[in-house]
Structure formats: C-alpha cells, structure tokens
Amino acid sequence: MHLVPRTLLLGLLAGTAWAQLSSYESFLDVVSEWPPGPGAPLVPQQPDSELTAMMAEIDPARIKAIITKLVSFGTRNTMSTQADPLRGIGAARDWIASEMRTFAATSGGRMTVTVPGYLQEPSGNIIQPTVISNVVATLKGSTDLNRIYVVSGHYDSRVSNVTNFVDDAPGADDDASGVAVSMELARVMASHRPAATIMFVAVAGEEQGLFGSTFLAGTLANASANVEGMLNNDIVGSSTGDDGTKDPFNIRMYTQGIPSSETFDQITSRIHIGAENDSPIRQLGRFVVEVSSNAVTQMNVQMVYRPDRFLRGGDHLPFIDQGYPAVRFTEPHENFAHQHQDIRVVDGLQFGDLVEFCDFDFNARVARVNGVALWSLAQAPGTPKNLTMNTSVLTNNSTLTWTGDPAAAGYEVVWRASEDPFWTHVIPVGKVTSTTVLLSKDNAQFGVRAVGANGFKSPAAFPFTK
C-alpha cells in the first residue's frame, strides 16, 4: 500500500466515496491505487528454476569454512607480510586465488582468475611501500560479454590502529564475510552460462582508504568497460547488534542519490526534472529490492537513501566516482565492539572481530540476495540507453524515446507517483523505441526497462528531457 496524501484522505472521508465503502480494508484498496493511471500493478519478477536451484547450493558451512580460513592467517592488514605462506595478507591472497582457480576449473574455460596489483607508495594510512593486490574471478558472458556486473568484498583486516600490521586482526565479519559472498557465488555460478559477464572480486587496501577498489574501478574505467552494476558486501556476517537485537532476515543496502561523477550541469538538469531519487544507483537499488526480497533469499532488502553509514565508506564509492552504479550491503544492526578493535576483554566485554560472533546462515542469505540480483542482471538485456522524455510542447501525455537493443525481446514502461519509493505500475509496449503513455509527466515518474526472451527484465532507465 502507498502512503495516502492527506488531502485525498480528507476528501474521501468527507465525500460520498466513503459512505459507499463497506470497510476500512475496502478504503485501503481504493487509495492504494492512487494515483489512477494506465498499466497494471507491477508484480516483482521471480527467480526461474535455474536460479532457484543455484541459490539452494549456497552453503552456510562453506561460508563458515571460508571465514574461518581467512581468520587463520592471523592478520590480513594490507601492510602485513606477503612472503609468509601461513600468516599475513599475502597468504590470504594466495589462498583466495587458489580457491577461485578451483572454481574456474569447473567452468569449461569461461572463468579466468587474475591477481592484478600495483605498488602503492606511502600515502595516508599506507605508511610504507606496499603491493596492493586484488583477486578477480571473471565469468565471461555467453552472448553479451562486454556488459559487466561486479560483486566484491575486501579481504584485508585491521585492529584499533589501522597502521598496526603486526598484531592479530581476525576480520571475521569485516570483511571475511563479504569475501565469502564473492567466493561462494563464484563457486556456484562457475559451471553456469550467464548472458553478461560477472566479476567475483576480493580487494585489498579497503581499511587504509579504498586503495584496491579504486585501482579496480580505475582500471575498468580506463578500459571503457561497460559496468552496469556493482554490489559491495562489507560487514554482512552478523545478525546481532550491540544491544542484543537480532534481525536475521533483513539486510541494509546503501544507495547514493546524485552520482558523484556528475558535472554541475548534469546535477542541475537532474534537479530541474525532479530526478534526485532516480539516478542509475537508485534504479539498481530498486531492481535489487524487487528481485531479491522473496522466498528464495528469505530476506528483506532495506534500501537506505545514503552513500553509506555516517563516518564510514566502502568499496562501492570508487565505482560511483567512475560513473558506475554501485550499492553497499551491510548488516542491519552493528556491534562496534567487534569492528576495528584490538582483541581484548574489558569489564567482561569481549572486543575483536572474532568468528564466534558470526551468523553463517544469515551470511548465506545475504549471498543469495547478491546471487539473485547478479544473475537476474546478467540474464536480462542491458538497461536501455539514451532514454528521453519529449517536453517540447505542453501536453498531458508523456512520450518516451530510447535506443533499441537487439538482445531485447520487448520493453516495458514503469511508472510511479513521484513521492513513491518504488515502481508501482507497468505497461508492456512491445519491441519499439518510442511510445506515448496517456498519463501526464507532471504527475508521475517514468522509466523504461528491457525484457529478454527468457523473461528477465533489466533495471529501469530514467528519462532526461529533450
């Protein structure tokens, strides 16, 4: 049900419409369809049988094994040793890469594993020359390999002092839990054939300043890579907050509004047409909520209208800076005694990011949220390009035009009242590149999404004016 404008509510209560309604529930049925307009109520797209079967393979025991193994390296501080085979970030990197190559062996050559890196000179919290290495498993798309989606967690860890690369820094929740999402999805999806390309990533240098993700996003941008979505998982391994609150079936997803990559003129244009809440980032977020909040994931995705939590930042931000849509997943109630802390006991309270505080069933459900979203993105056609709204004359209709995609079997116009957070109505328009909707653009927000022959639907594009 949508929120009811106060003026409409008072009008219905005072008028004959109220007298004709037999119950409060009937009243809600009426106002939930406000504003009236064309199209049918939008029904969330559901995972198909292949995707449902893949998500059933995600195993909490394997999530636990990954986190436990990463913790066993003692510290994974970005500046810790890279030569010791048993301790430090180098040993963790090599183990992640080895596991990813094992997964790739089941792909029939479609998945490749690389460990790109560079030498970071001292800067900020990097206090000595340090090789920053990412582990990237790339599953090539079968029909649209140049369209890319990324899922990521960071495998470095820290204690209270971010430059302390000697003491144990378990990093179970922050962020072995996110790496476990990338690795488990790589294992499950390696033997399947997505239409578009998926990159399963573990990055380093996050705790010192997003160095690994900045390097990865910059590398992709320099190659003019078409990254249409990035999912960052950081602190997704515990369902219990510091006050004891348990929330095992909810995950927060942070979605920035106006992209940091936009110019002043682009931002001005966005504000002028009322599109502050309709950036590609928010459209990616709406898509994830629609496809991933269901019985297959057993999770509710809570879309938060912020880039990240206060005083925090994550590996999605460098992707946004490069103009790529990216979101961050984080558990709903955090325990800060178990993040960025030296291992110690104070007045009976255990500090430190230890395995014992993780909820592996919860972590597996977060992986399914990511998995359903990733596969649904990769199997659908790409988001429509060059979508515009004709505002050349005054009219109560709305004419939309976009660039056609050979991979699309057809298109749908989606719309909602401007104050609604999610798309509420859908109008199938067929395989066309222009359509006129009999609803005023002054009363609604519009988008267009592509539909594949397999039934998978893309995120919506939002129109700028012409």
C-alpha positions in Angstrom: 0.0 0.0 0.0 1.2 3.5 -0.8 1.1 6.5 1.6 -2.1 8.4 1.2 -1.8 12.2 0.5 -3.6 14.0 3.4 -5.8 16.0 1.1 -7.0 12.8 -0.7 -7.7 11.1 2.7 -9.8 14.0 4.0 -11.6 14.3 0.7 -12.6 10.6 0.7 -13.7 10.7 4.3 -15.9 13.8 3.7 -17.4 12.6 0.4 -19.8 10.0 -0.8 -17.0 7.6 -1.7 -16.5 6.8 2.0 -20.2 6.1 2.5 -20.1 3.6 -0.3 -17.2 1.6 1.2 -18.1 -1.3 3.4 -14.9 -1.5 5.4 -11.6 0.1 6.2 -9.9 -2.6 4.1 -12.0 -1.5 1.1 -10.9 2.1 1.7 -7.3 0.9 1.6 -8.0 -0.9 -1.7 -9.2 2.3 -3.2 -6.4 4.6 -2.0 -3.7 2.1 -2.7 -4.4 2.5 -6.4 -3.8 6.3 -6.2 -2.9 8.0 -8.5 -5.1 6.4 -11.1 -3.5 5.7 -14.5 -2.7 3.2 -17.2 -1.0 -0.1 -16.8 -1.2 -3.0 -14.4 0.2 -3.1 -10.8 3.9 -4.1 -11.0 4.5 -7.7 -9.9 8.1 -8.4 -8.8 9.9 -10.7 -11.1 10.8 -14.0 -9.6 13.8 -16.3 -9.9 13.5 -19.0 -12.5 14.2 -22.7 -11.9 17.9 -22.5 -12.7 18.5 -19.5 -10.4 16.4 -21.1 -7.6 18.5 -24.3 -7.9 21.8 -22.3 -7.8 20.7 -20.4 -4.7 19.9 -23.7 -3.0 23.6 -24.7 -3.4 24.8 -21.8 -1.3 26.0 -23.5 1.8 26.4 -21.8 5.3 29.0 -24.5 6.2 31.2 -23.3 3.2 30.6 -19.7 4.3 31.9 -20.7 7.8 34.9 -22.5 6.3 35.9 -19.5 4.2 35.7 -17.1 7.1 37.5 -19.5 9.5 40.3 -20.0 7.0 40.8 -16.2 6.4 40.9 -15.6 10.2 43.6 -18.3 10.5 46.1 -16.1 8.7 46.4 -14.1 11.9 46.4 -10.6 10.4 45.4 -9.5 6.9 46.4 -5.9 7.4 47.3 -4.5 3.9 50.9 -3.8 5.1 51.4 -7.2 6.7 53.8 -9.8 5.2 53.3 -11.0 1.7 56.1 -13.6 1.9 55.0 -15.9 4.7 52.9 -18.8 3.4 50.9 -19.1 6.6 50.4 -15.6 8.0 49.6 -12.2 6.6 47.8 -10.7 3.7 50.0 -12.4 1.1 49.0 -15.9 2.3 45.3 -14.9 2.3 45.6 -13.5 -1.2 47.2 -16.7 -2.5 44.6 -18.9 -0.8 41.7 -16.9 -2.2 43.2 -17.1 -5.7 43.8 -20.8 -5.4 40.3 -21.4 -4.4 38.9 -19.3 -7.2 41.0 -21.3 -9.7 39.5 -24.4 -8.3 36.1 -23.0 -9.1 37.2 -21.8 -12.5 38.2 -25.4 -13.4 34.5 -26.3 -13.5 33.6 -23.6 -15.9 34.8 -25.1 -19.2 37.2 -22.2 -19.7 34.6 -19.5 -19.2 36.0 -18.3 -15.9 39.5 -16.9 -15.5 41.3 -15.8 -12.4 43.8 -12.9 -12.2 45.6 -11.1 -9.3 46.1 -7.6 -10.6 48.1 -5.2 -8.4 50.4 -2.3 -8.2 52.9 -0.7 -5.8 51.4 1.9 -3.6 53.9 4.4 -2.2 53.3 5.8 1.3 50.1 7.8 1.3 47.8 8.5 4.2 47.4 5.2 6.2 49.7 3.3 3.9 53.0 4.1 5.8 55.4 2.0 3.7 55.6 0.9 0.1 53.0 -1.8 -0.3 51.8 -4.0 -3.1 48.0 -3.8 -3.3 46.6 -6.9 -5.0 43.1 -7.8 -5.9 41.8 -11.3 -6.7 39.4 -11.2 -9.7 37.5 -14.3 -11.0 35.8 -13.3 -14.3 32.9 -15.4 -15.6 32.6 -14.4 -19.3 29.1 -13.7 -20.7 27.9 -16.1 -23.3 26.1 -13.5 -25.5 27.0 -10.1 -24.1 30.5 -10.4 -22.6 31.2 -6.7 -22.8 28.4 -5.9 -20.3 29.8 -6.4 -16.8 28.5 -6.8 -13.2 30.8 -6.9 -10.2 30.3 -8.4 -6.7 33.0 -7.6 -4.1 34.2 -7.9 -0.6 37.6 -6.8 0.9 40.0 -9.4 2.3 42.2 -7.0 4.3 41.6 -6.6 8.1 42.6 -4.2 10.8 42.7 -3.6 14.6 42.2 -0.4 16.5 45.2 1.3 14.9 44.8 1.0 11.1 48.6 1.1 10.6 49.3 -1.8 13.1 50.2 -4.6 10.7 51.8 -6.9 13.4 49.1 -7.8 15.9 46.3 -10.3 15.1 43.4 -8.8 13.2 40.9 -11.6 12.6 38.5 -9.6 10.4 35.8 -12.3 10.5 32.8 -10.0 9.9 34.8 -7.1 8.5 35.2 -8.4 5.9 35.8 -12.1 5.5 32.0 -12.2 5.5 31.9 -10.2 2.3 34.7 -12.2 0.7 32.8 -15.3 1.5 29.8 -13.9 -0.6 32.1 -13.4 -3.6 33.8 -16.7 -3.3 30.6 -18.8 -2.7 28.9 -17.2 -5.6 31.9 -17.8 -7.8 31.8 -21.5 -6.9 28.1 -21.9 -7.5 27.9 -19.9 -10.8 31.2 -21.1 -12.4 29.5 -24.0 -14.1 26.6 -21.9 -15.5 26.4 -19.6 -18.5 25.3 -16.0 -17.8 24.5 -13.9 -20.8 26.6 -11.0 -19.5 29.9 -11.1 -17.7 30.2 -11.4 -13.9 33.3 -10.5 -11.9 33.7 -12.0 -8.4 36.2 -9.9 -6.6 38.2 -9.7 -3.3 40.0 -6.4 -2.9 42.8 -5.2 -0.6 43.6 -1.9 1.0 40.0 -1.0 1.9 40.7 -0.2 5.5 43.5 2.2 4.7 41.5 4.1 2.1 39.8 2.0 -0.6 43.0 1.5 -2.5 42.2 -1.8 -4.1 38.7 -0.9 -5.2 40.0 2.5 -6.5 42.6 0.6 -8.6 40.0 -1.8 -9.9 37.4 0.8 -10.8 40.0 3.0 -12.4 41.3 0.0 -14.4 37.8 -0.7 -15.7 37.1 2.9 -16.5 40.4 3.3 -18.4 39.4 0.3 -20.5 36.0 1.9 -21.1 34.4 -1.1 -19.6 30.6 -1.2 -19.6 30.0 -1.9 -15.9 26.2 -1.7 -15.4 26.2 -2.7 -11.7 28.5 -3.2 -8.7 27.4 -4.9 -5.4 29.7 -4.3 -2.5 29.4 -6.6 0.6 31.1 -5.2 3.7 30.2 -6.4 7.2 27.5 -8.9 6.3 28.2 -11.7 8.7 26.3 -11.0 11.9 22.6 -10.6 12.5 23.0 -9.4 16.1 23.5 -5.7 17.2 25.4 -4.4 20.2 22.2 -4.2 22.2 21.4 -7.8 21.6 18.9 -7.1 18.8 18.6 -10.0 16.4 17.5 -9.2 12.8 18.4 -12.3 10.7 16.1 -11.7 7.8 16.9 -8.1 6.9 19.9 -6.6 5.1 20.6 -2.9 4.6 21.6 -1.7 1.1 23.1 1.8 0.8 22.2 3.7 -2.4 23.6 7.1 -3.1 21.3 9.6 -4.8 23.1 12.1 -7.1 26.2 10.4 -8.5 29.5 12.0 -7.5 30.7 11.6 -11.1 28.1 14.1 -12.5 29.0 17.6 -13.6 27.4 20.7 -12.2 25.3 21.0 -15.4 24.2 17.4 -15.1 23.2 17.8 -11.5 21.4 21.0 -12.3 19.5 19.2 -15.0 18.7 16.3 -12.7 17.3 18.6 -10.0 15.3 20.6 -12.6 13.4 17.5 -13.7 13.0 16.1 -10.2 15.3 13.1 -10.7 17.3 13.4 -7.5 15.8 10.0 -6.5 16.2 8.4 -9.9 19.9 8.1 -10.5 21.2 4.8 -12.0 22.4 3.9 -8.5 18.8 4.2 -7.1 17.5 2.3 -10.1 20.0 -0.5 -9.4 18.8 -0.4 -5.8 15.1 -0.7 -6.8 16.0 -3.6 -9.0 17.7 -5.4 -6.2 14.8 -4.9 -3.8 12.3 -6.2 -6.4 14.2 -9.3 -7.4 15.9 -10.3 -4.2 13.3 -9.8 -1.5 11.5 -13.1 -1.8 11.2 -16.7 -0.5 14.3 -17.8 -2.4 16.5 -15.5 -0.4 14.3 -15.4 2.7 15.5 -11.8 3.1 14.1 -8.3 3.0 16.3 -5.8 1.4 16.1 -2.4 3.1 17.0 0.3 0.7 18.7 3.2 2.6 19.0 6.6 0.8 22.6 7.3 1.7 26.0 6.6 0.2 27.0 4.7 3.4 26.7 4.9 7.2 27.9 8.0 8.9 31.7 8.2 9.3 32.1 5.2 7.1 32.8 4.4 3.4 33.2 1.3 1.3 34.5 -0.1 -2.0 31.4 0.9 -3.9 32.3 4.5 -3.7 35.2 4.4 -6.2 32.9 2.8 -8.7 30.4 5.6 -8.3 33.2 8.1 -8.7 33.9 6.5 -12.1 30.2 6.8 -13.1 29.2 3.1 -12.4 26.0 2.3 -10.5 27.1 0.7 -7.2 25.5 -0.2 -3.8 26.7 -1.4 -0.5 25.2 -4.2 1.7 25.8 -4.1 5.5 24.1 -6.0 8.3 21.1 -4.2 9.9 22.4 -3.8 13.5 26.1 -3.5 14.0 28.3 -4.2 17.1 31.2 -1.8 17.1 33.0 -3.7 19.7 33.5 -6.3 17.0 34.8 -4.0 14.4 38.2 -2.2 14.1 39.2 -3.3 17.6 42.2 -4.9 19.3 41.3 -8.3 20.7 40.8 -7.8 24.4 38.3 -8.1 27.3 37.2 -5.0 29.2 34.9 -5.3 32.2 33.8 -8.7 30.9 33.1 -7.4 27.4 34.9 -9.2 24.5 36.3 -6.9 21.9 37.6 -8.0 18.5 36.2 -9.2 15.2 36.1 -12.9 16.0 34.5 -15.9 14.2 32.3 -16.7 17.2 30.2 -13.5 16.6 29.2 -14.5 13.0 25.9 -15.9 11.9 26.7 -18.2 8.9 23.0 -18.8 8.0 22.5 -15.0 7.8 25.7 -14.6 5.7 24.4 -17.3 3.3 21.1 -15.5 2.9 23.0 -12.3 2.1 24.9 -14.3 -0.5 21.6 -15.4 -2.0 20.4 -11.7 -2.2 23.5 -10.9 -4.2 23.2 -14.1 -6.2 19.6 -13.5 -7.3 20.4 -9.9 -8.2 23.6 -10.7 -10.1 22.1 -13.5 -12.1 18.9 -11.5 -12.8 21.0 -8.6 -14.1 23.3 -10.8 -16.2 20.5 -12.8 -17.8 18.4 -9.7 -18.7 19.2 -7.4 -21.5 21.1 -4.3 -20.6 19.5 -1.2 -19.1 18.0 0.9 -22.0 20.3 3.6 -23.3 19.6 7.3 -24.3 16.1 7.4 -22.8 14.5 10.8 -23.2 11.2 12.5 -22.4 9.7 14.9 -25.0 9.0 18.2 -23.3 8.9 20.3 -26.5 5.2 21.1 -26.1 2.6 21.3 -23.4 0.6 18.1 -23.3 -1.0 15.8 -20.7 0.6 12.8 -22.4 4.2 11.5 -22.0 6.3 10.5 -25.0 9.5 8.4 -24.3 12.2 7.5 -26.8 15.2 5.3 -26.4 17.9 3.3 -28.3 16.9 -0.2 -29.3 18.8 -3.3 -28.1 18.9 -6.4 -30.3 19.0 -8.5 -27.2 15.7 -7.2 -26.0 12.5 -9.1 -27.0 10.5 -6.0 -25.9 10.2 -3.2 -23.4 8.1 -2.1 -20.5 7.3 1.4 -19.3 7.2 1.5 -15.5 5.8 4.4 -13.5 5.0 5.6 -10.0 3.7 8.6 -8.2 6.7 11.0 -7.7 6.5 10.5 -3.9 6.6 6.7 -4.1 9.9 5.0 -3.5 9.4 2.1 -5.9 7.9 1.5 -9.3 4.2 0.6 -8.9 2.8 0.1 -12.4 4.0 -1.5 -15.6 2.9 -1.0 -19.3 4.2 -3.5 -21.8 4.9 -1.7 -25.1 6.5 -4.3 -27.3 9.7 -4.1 -29.3 9.6 -0.4 -30.1 11.9 2.5 -29.4 9.3 5.1 -28.7 5.9 5.2 -27.0 3.4 7.7 -25.7 1.7 7.0 -22.3 -1.7 8.5 -21.6 -0.5 10.0 -18.2 0.9 13.4 -17.5 4.7 13.5 -16.9 3.9 16.3 -14.4 2.1 13.7 -12.2 4.4 10.7 -12.3 7.9 9.4 -12.6 8.6 7.2 -15.6 11.2 4.6 -16.6 11.8 2.1 -19.3 13.2 -1.4 -18.9 14.2 -4.1 -21.4 12.6 -7.6 -21.4 14.5 -10.6 -22.6 13.0 -13.6 -24.4 13.8 -15.5 -21.2 11.5 -13.2 -19.2 14.3 -11.5 -17.3 13.9 -7.7 -17.0 16.6 -5.0 -16.8 16.8 -2.2 -14.2 14.8 0.8 -15.4 16.4 3.7 -17.1 15.1 7.2 -16.2 14.5 9.8 -18.9 16.1 13.1 -19.2 14.3 15.8 -21.3 14.8 16.9 -24.9 
